[in-house]
Amino acid sequence: MMDLAIADKVHDESRQGEALVLETKKAKNNGRKLYIESYGCAMNFSDSEIVASILLDQGYETTPDFNVADVIFINTCSIRENAEQRVRNRLREFTIAKVKNPGLVVGVLGCMAERLKSKFLEEEKLVDVVVGPDAYRDLPNLIDQVDSGQKAVNVLLSREETYADISPVRLNSNGINAFVSIMRGCDNMCSFCVVPFTRGRERSRDPQSIVKECTDLFNQGYREVTLLGQNVDSYKWVALARPHPALSKGEGSEDGILAETNQKVLSFGEDLGEASPTVNFANLLEIVALINPDLRVRFSTSHPKDITDEVLYTIKKHDNICNYIHLPVQSGNSRVLEMMNRTYDRDWYINRIDAIRRIIPECAISTDVITGFCSETDEEHQDTLSMMDYVQYDFAYMFMYSERPGTLAAQRYADDIPDAVKRQRLKDVVAKQQQYSFSRLQAQVGSVQKVLIEGFSKKSDHDYCGRSDNNAMVVFPVGENYKPGEYVNVLIEKSTTATLIGNVVR
């Protein structure tokens, strides 16, 4: 079997720039080809699935070659400076294609749309259409405007849009894992982050639509869903005027499972009343977990200020809610955290870590770390390293601070840490994390892990790969008695810095 030496995650780049290919709806085919590629976080890829669904219904077919496309969209990320530069470079390539095909429509979607709309449309003249993350329903109309010779823009943010009624087309899916967006926007004003300005205020999807989407996915053969939100722990849905429609459905109806699970949730949810029941994130986790014990449930991302013991006990209660929590720390120093406007301090974060370790001892924990934030001292950097020693994260996403225009930090603080210092501090953090990533995996050697098979290993078609409950990648030999989409028990025999390796056991 192959020993896969995979580097630690400085940032997961595996899907960056991924282009989608979909099966065409022949009855609606309008003869136009769509090329769409995505950058950034899981939420962006989930949004591309929504865009694909909208345009597929308009008769588009997709192509993996932008040179033959009639419409090109690039779904963008504004979190990091180099992500923006990559998008600009990509758009310049598309403008060359536009010279050869003057009727080509080039558009920018997502987080860069609002902030850079004038640059893209007027100054740099790189695109024809700019669409924000709350305006995807307007895409057919915007494309029509471009076809008539106009530039088109819709970057209006919404307090209501959740796309709850749109069934996303799964992009380049393995048919096993799926993202399910449960909320949009963010109310946390972290000083380094552009998300509140690019994605708008926080709003939650109604639980019935989430359960229906997850149930449909399970019935289609999917065996794992990841519930997505900028801050899933603040999920809160309040019914208005009358009880949720699912409550009136009987067990004999097609929505019986919704009635059953919502009834259970509403028996212990907060602020309950006949007119306005409330569902929080712990309640929602349980609703989804009750769909079927063979449906694994993950979620991302948690915020230290909001993750509650109720959520932790819900994870402990249900075997199919994975024992894995992504809990970004960003910094281990309280003064820096205050400047970041993270609304917690070092002691609060440690309290939440202690709660996870107490309630779910076997839970894996990952994090985000930013090095070289404004005015960070060497001693404060050491506090981040000591936090890593305290938690011993399973893995981490690690970045140098990159000032984003329009953020609170850009307005209030000088980006005064030299790049060389930022890079050295990042090296310190990466080295520390490599140590703990390896030791956490090494501790699992000799254990038996339940693994959901996702497909062949990247390095060999003689090996399968899949993730354990703790979100560790596991590689093991292909066998005749099991296949992708099924669960197997794997005896872990060894590990690399990022992968467990073993054999299937009964």
C-alpha positions in Angstrom: 0.0 0.0 0.0 1.2 3.5 -0.7 2.5 5.7 2.1 0.9 9.1 1.3 3.0 11.9 2.7 0.6 14.8 2.4 1.6 18.3 3.7 -0.2 20.0 6.5 -3.0 22.4 5.6 -1.7 25.9 5.4 -4.9 26.4 3.4 -7.0 23.8 1.6 -6.4 24.6 -2.1 -7.7 21.4 -3.5 -10.8 22.9 -5.1 -9.6 26.4 -5.9 -10.4 27.3 -9.5 -12.5 24.2 -9.9 -14.8 24.2 -13.0 -18.1 22.4 -12.9 -19.6 20.0 -15.5 -23.2 19.2 -15.3 -25.6 16.9 -17.1 -27.7 19.0 -19.5 -31.4 19.2 -19.3 -32.1 18.4 -22.9 -35.7 19.5 -22.9 -34.6 23.0 -21.9 -31.4 23.3 -23.8 -31.0 26.8 -25.2 -27.7 26.1 -27.0 -25.7 28.3 -24.7 -22.6 27.0 -22.9 -21.8 28.0 -19.3 -18.3 27.9 -17.7 -18.2 28.6 -14.0 -15.2 28.2 -11.6 -15.0 28.9 -7.9 -12.5 30.2 -5.4 -12.5 30.6 -1.6 -14.5 28.8 1.1 -17.0 26.0 1.1 -19.8 28.6 1.1 -18.6 29.9 -2.3 -18.7 26.4 -3.8 -22.2 25.9 -2.3 -23.2 29.2 -3.9 -21.9 28.0 -7.3 -24.3 25.0 -6.9 -27.2 27.5 -6.5 -26.1 29.5 -9.6 -25.8 26.3 -11.6 -29.3 25.2 -10.6 -30.7 28.6 -11.7 -29.0 28.6 -15.1 -29.6 24.9 -15.7 -33.3 25.7 -15.5 -32.8 28.4 -18.1 -31.5 25.8 -20.5 -27.7 26.2 -20.2 -25.3 23.4 -20.6 -21.9 23.4 -19.0 -18.4 23.1 -20.5 -15.0 22.4 -18.9 -13.4 24.6 -21.6 -13.9 28.4 -21.2 -12.7 28.9 -24.8 -16.0 27.4 -26.1 -18.3 29.0 -23.5 -21.0 31.6 -24.2 -21.1 32.7 -20.5 -18.2 32.7 -18.1 -18.6 33.2 -14.3 -16.0 33.3 -11.7 -17.2 33.0 -8.1 -14.8 35.0 -6.0 -13.3 35.3 -2.5 -12.1 38.5 -0.9 -10.6 37.0 2.3 -7.0 37.0 1.1 -5.1 39.4 -1.1 -3.5 36.7 -3.3 -7.0 35.2 -3.9 -8.0 38.6 -5.5 -4.9 38.6 -7.6 -5.6 35.1 -8.9 -9.0 36.2 -9.9 -7.7 39.3 -11.7 -5.2 37.2 -13.6 -7.9 34.7 -14.5 -10.2 37.5 -15.8 -7.4 38.7 -18.1 -7.3 35.3 -19.6 -11.0 35.4 -20.2 -10.7 38.8 -21.9 -8.4 37.2 -24.5 -11.2 34.7 -25.1 -13.6 37.6 -25.5 -11.5 39.0 -28.4 -12.1 35.8 -30.3 -15.7 35.6 -29.3 -17.2 39.2 -29.0 -20.6 37.8 -27.8 -19.0 36.1 -24.8 -20.4 37.3 -21.4 -17.9 37.4 -18.6 -19.1 37.9 -15.0 -17.9 38.1 -11.4 -20.0 36.6 -8.7 -19.7 36.5 -4.9 -17.6 38.3 -2.3 -15.5 40.5 -4.6 -18.5 41.8 -6.4 -19.6 44.7 -4.2 -16.2 45.9 -3.2 -14.6 45.9 -6.7 -17.6 46.4 -9.0 -16.5 49.8 -10.4 -12.9 48.6 -10.9 -14.0 45.5 -12.8 -16.7 47.2 -14.9 -15.3 50.7 -15.6 -11.6 51.0 -14.8 -10.2 47.7 -15.7 -13.0 46.7 -18.1 -12.6 43.1 -17.3 -16.2 42.0 -17.0 -19.7 42.6 -18.3 -21.8 41.6 -15.3 -21.2 41.8 -11.5 -23.5 39.9 -9.2 -23.4 39.8 -5.4 -24.2 36.7 -3.3 -27.8 37.7 -2.6 -28.7 38.4 -6.3 -28.3 35.1 -8.1 -32.0 34.8 -8.9 -31.5 37.9 -11.1 -28.8 36.3 -13.2 -31.1 35.5 -16.3 -32.2 39.1 -16.4 -28.7 40.4 -16.0 -27.4 38.2 -18.8 -30.3 39.5 -21.0 -29.1 43.1 -20.3 -25.6 42.2 -21.4 -26.9 40.6 -24.5 -28.7 43.8 -25.4 -25.4 45.8 -25.1 -25.4 47.0 -21.5 -23.2 46.3 -18.5 -25.2 44.8 -15.7 -24.8 45.0 -11.9 -26.8 43.7 -8.9 -24.9 43.7 -5.7 -27.8 44.5 -3.4 -27.6 42.6 -0.1 -30.8 41.1 1.4 -32.0 40.6 4.9 -34.3 37.7 3.7 -32.6 35.8 0.9 -31.6 32.2 1.8 -32.3 30.4 -1.5 -34.2 27.9 0.6 -36.5 27.0 -2.3 -33.7 26.2 -4.7 -32.4 22.7 -4.9 -28.7 23.1 -5.6 -27.0 21.1 -8.4 -24.1 19.2 -6.9 -20.9 20.3 -8.6 -18.4 17.6 -9.6 -19.8 15.6 -6.7 -18.7 12.1 -5.6 -22.4 11.5 -4.8 -21.4 10.8 -1.1 -20.6 14.2 0.6 -22.6 17.4 0.2 -22.6 20.9 1.5 -25.9 22.3 2.8 -26.2 26.0 3.5 -28.2 26.6 6.7 -27.7 30.4 6.9 -26.2 33.3 5.1 -24.3 36.5 6.0 -22.6 37.3 9.3 -23.3 39.7 12.2 -19.8 39.4 13.7 -17.7 42.4 12.9 -14.2 40.9 13.2 -11.9 43.7 12.3 -9.9 41.8 9.8 -12.8 40.3 7.9 -14.8 41.6 4.9 -17.6 39.0 5.1 -20.2 41.2 6.8 -19.7 43.8 4.0 -19.8 41.3 1.2 -22.4 38.8 2.4 -24.7 41.0 4.4 -26.5 40.5 7.7 -27.0 37.1 9.2 -30.2 35.2 8.4 -31.2 31.6 8.9 -32.9 29.1 6.6 -36.1 27.6 7.8 -35.5 24.1 9.3 -38.0 22.3 7.1 -36.2 23.3 3.9 -32.9 22.1 5.4 -34.3 18.8 6.5 -36.0 18.3 3.1 -32.7 19.0 1.3 -30.8 16.6 3.6 -33.5 13.9 3.3 -33.4 14.2 -0.5 -29.6 13.9 -0.5 -29.8 10.7 1.6 -32.4 9.2 -0.7 -30.1 10.0 -3.6 -27.3 8.0 -2.0 -25.4 10.7 -0.2 -24.1 9.6 3.2 -22.6 12.8 4.6 -23.8 16.4 4.8 -21.9 19.4 6.1 -24.1 22.2 7.4 -22.6 25.5 6.4 -22.7 29.0 7.8 -20.3 31.8 8.6 -21.2 31.1 12.2 -23.4 28.1 12.5 -23.7 28.3 16.3 -25.8 31.5 15.9 -28.4 29.7 13.7 -31.8 30.7 14.9 -35.1 30.3 13.2 -38.3 31.8 14.6 -41.6 30.9 13.0 -43.9 33.9 12.4 -47.6 34.1 12.9 -48.3 30.3 13.0 -46.6 27.1 13.8 -44.2 25.6 11.2 -46.1 23.8 8.4 -44.3 20.6 9.2 -46.0 20.5 12.5 -49.4 19.8 10.9 -48.1 16.9 8.8 -48.9 13.4 10.1 -46.5 10.5 10.2 -48.4 9.0 7.2 -47.6 11.9 4.9 -44.6 12.2 2.7 -43.2 14.8 5.2 -43.8 12.6 8.2 -40.2 12.6 9.2 -40.3 16.4 9.3 -43.3 16.3 11.6 -41.7 13.7 13.8 -38.3 15.4 14.1 -39.7 18.9 14.5 -42.0 17.8 17.2 -39.1 16.4 19.1 -37.1 19.6 18.6 -39.9 21.9 19.6 -40.3 20.0 22.9 -37.1 21.5 24.2 -36.4 24.5 22.0 -36.1 28.0 23.6 -38.8 30.7 23.5 -41.4 28.1 22.6 -45.0 29.1 22.0 -47.8 28.1 19.7 -47.3 31.3 17.6 -43.5 31.5 17.4 -41.5 28.4 18.1 -37.7 28.8 17.9 -35.1 26.4 16.6 -31.5 27.0 17.6 -28.4 25.2 16.2 -28.4 22.4 18.7 -32.1 21.7 17.8 -31.2 21.8 14.1 -28.3 19.4 14.5 -30.7 16.9 16.2 -33.3 17.3 13.5 -30.8 16.4 10.8 -29.2 13.6 12.8 -32.7 12.0 13.2 -33.2 11.7 9.4 -31.3 8.5 9.4 -28.5 7.0 11.5 -26.5 6.3 8.3 -26.4 10.0 7.4 -23.2 11.5 8.9 -23.6 15.2 9.9 -20.7 17.7 10.0 -20.8 21.5 10.4 -18.6 24.5 9.8 -17.8 27.0 11.1 -18.2 27.5 14.9 -17.5 30.7 16.7 -16.0 30.5 20.2 -18.4 33.1 21.6 -21.5 31.1 20.6 -20.7 27.4 20.8 -22.8 26.1 23.8 -22.7 23.1 26.0 -26.1 22.3 24.5 -24.5 21.8 21.1 -21.7 19.7 22.6 -24.2 17.4 24.4 -26.2 17.1 21.2 -23.0 15.9 19.4 -22.4 13.4 22.2 -26.0 12.1 22.1 -26.0 11.2 18.4 -23.4 8.8 17.0 -23.9 10.1 13.4 -22.9 13.7 14.4 -19.2 13.7 13.8 -16.8 14.3 16.7 -15.1 17.1 15.0 -15.3 20.9 15.6 -13.6 23.6 13.7 -13.1 26.4 16.3 -11.0 29.3 15.0 -8.8 30.9 17.6 -7.0 33.5 15.3 -4.7 34.5 18.2 -3.9 33.2 21.6 -3.5 36.7 23.1 -6.3 38.6 24.7 -5.2 42.1 23.6 -4.9 41.0 20.0 -8.2 39.2 20.1 -9.8 42.5 21.3 -8.2 44.4 18.4 -9.6 41.7 16.1 -13.0 42.3 17.7 -13.4 38.6 18.3 -15.6 39.2 21.4 -13.8 36.6 23.5 -10.5 36.5 25.3 -7.9 33.8 25.9 -9.6 32.5 29.0 -13.0 32.2 27.3 -11.5 30.2 24.5 -9.8 27.9 26.9 -13.1 27.4 28.7 -14.7 26.3 25.5 -11.8 23.9 24.7 -12.1 22.5 28.2 -15.9 22.0 27.7 -15.2 20.1 24.5 -12.6 17.9 26.1 -14.9 17.2 29.1 -18.1 16.5 27.2 -16.7 14.8 24.0 -13.2 13.6 25.1 -12.6 11.9 21.7 -13.5 15.1 19.7 -11.0 16.3 17.1 -10.5 20.1 17.0 -9.1 22.2 14.2 -8.6 26.0 14.0 -7.7 29.1 12.1 -4.6 31.2 13.0 -3.5 34.6 11.8 0.1 35.7 12.4 1.4 39.2 12.3 -1.8 41.0 13.0 -1.5 44.8 13.6 1.0 45.7 16.4 1.4 42.0 17.5 4.5 41.6 19.6 6.9 38.7 19.9 5.4 37.9 23.4 1.9 37.9 22.0 3.0 35.6 19.2 4.3 33.3 21.9 0.8 33.3 23.4 -0.5 31.9 20.2 2.1 29.2 20.2 1.3 28.4 23.9 -2.4 28.1 23.0 -1.5 25.6 20.3 0.4 23.7 23.0 -2.6 23.8 25.3 -5.2 22.6 22.7 -3.0 20.4 20.5 -5.1 20.9 17.4 -5.6 18.0 15.0 -5.0 20.5 12.1 -5.2 24.1 11.3 -5.6 26.7 8.5 -2.7 29.2 9.0 -2.3 32.6 7.4 -0.2 35.7 7.5 -2.3 38.8 8.2 -3.3 40.5 4.9 -5.0 43.8 5.2 -8.3 43.9 3.4 -9.6 47.3 2.2 -12.8 48.4 3.9 -12.4 46.4 7.0 -12.4 47.9 10.5 -8.7 46.9 10.9 -7.8 48.8 7.7 -9.6 51.9 9.0 -8.3 51.8 12.6 -4.9 50.1 12.7 -1.6 50.3 10.9 -0.5 47.1 9.2 2.9 47.6 10.9 4.4 44.1 11.1 7.1 43.6 8.4 6.4 40.8 6.0 9.6 39.0 7.0 8.4 38.9 10.6 4.9 37.7 9.6 6.5 34.9 7.5 8.7 33.8 10.3 5.8 33.7 12.8 3.8 31.7 10.2 6.7 29.3 10.0 6.7 28.9 13.8 2.9 28.2 13.7 3.2 25.7 10.8 6.0 23.9 12.5 4.1 23.7 15.7 1.0 22.4 14.0 2.9 19.8 12.0 4.1 18.4 15.3 0.6 18.1 16.8 -1.0 16.9 13.5 1.4 14.0 13.5 1.1 13.2 17.2 -2.7 13.3 17.1 -2.7 10.8 14.2 0.0 8.7 15.7 -2.2 8.3 18.8 -4.8 6.6 16.7 -2.4 3.9 15.4 -3.8 0.6 16.7 -7.4 1.8 16.9 -10.3 0.9 14.7 -11.9 3.8 12.9 -15.3 3.8 11.2 -14.7 5.3 7.7 -17.1 6.5 5.0 -15.5 5.4 1.7 -15.3 8.4 -0.7 -13.4 6.9 -3.6 -10.0 6.0 -4.8 -6.9 7.4 -3.2 -5.3 10.3 -5.2 -2.1 8.3 -5.6 -3.4 4.8 -6.4 -6.5 3.0 -7.8 -5.5 0.1 -5.6 -6.4 2.0 -2.5 -9.7 3.6 -1.2 -9.8 6.7 0.9 -12.3 8.2 3.2 -12.7 10.2 6.4 -13.1 9.0 9.9 -15.5 10.4 12.4 -12.7 12.8 13.5 -12.3 14.0 9.9 -8.9 12.3 9.5 -8.2 11.0 6.0 -7.8 7.2 6.0 -6.3 5.1 3.2 -6.8 1.3 2.9 -6.7 -1.3 0.1 -9.6 -1.8 -2.3 -11.7 -4.8 -1.5 -14.5 -6.8 -3.2 -16.9 -6.6 -0.3 -17.2 -2.8 0.0 -17.4 0.3 -2.2 -17.7 4.1 -2.1 -20.6 5.3 -0.2 -20.4 2.5 2.4 -19.0 2.5 5.9 -16.1 0.2 6.8 -14.1 -0.4 10.0 -10.4 0.2 9.4 -7.6 -1.0 11.8 -5.1 1.8 11.7 -1.6 0.5 11.3 0.5 3.6 10.7 0.2 7.3 9.8 1.9 10.1 8.0 1.6 13.8 9.1 -1.8 14.0 7.5 -3.1 10.5 6.7 -4.0 7.3 8.6 -3.2 4.0 6.8 -4.7 0.6 7.6 -6.8 -2.4 6.6 -10.4 -3.2 6.7 -11.5 -5.5 9.6 -14.8 -7.1 10.3 
